[in-house]
């Protein structure tokens, strides 16, 4: 018997939206790195670490879709040092 406030909802309504298997912010970061290194600097060997980074992000996103966003947000947060 359902308790008050419990509702059935489809799994797709509760899942995180992923593009190519990773969160949009992670995909944007990979694309920006690829554009800077490959297109602007013409450093084509950088495609190997970028592909490896994509694979790592995809593996991490499979377990927890919010983990990549949490890590990227933590890296971009400005540090506050107290005297």
ABEGO torsion letter per residue (X at the ends): XBBBGBBBBBAAAABBBBBGGBBAAAAAAAAAAAAAAAAAAGBAAAAAAAAAAAAAAAAAAAABAAAAAAAAAAAABBBBBBX
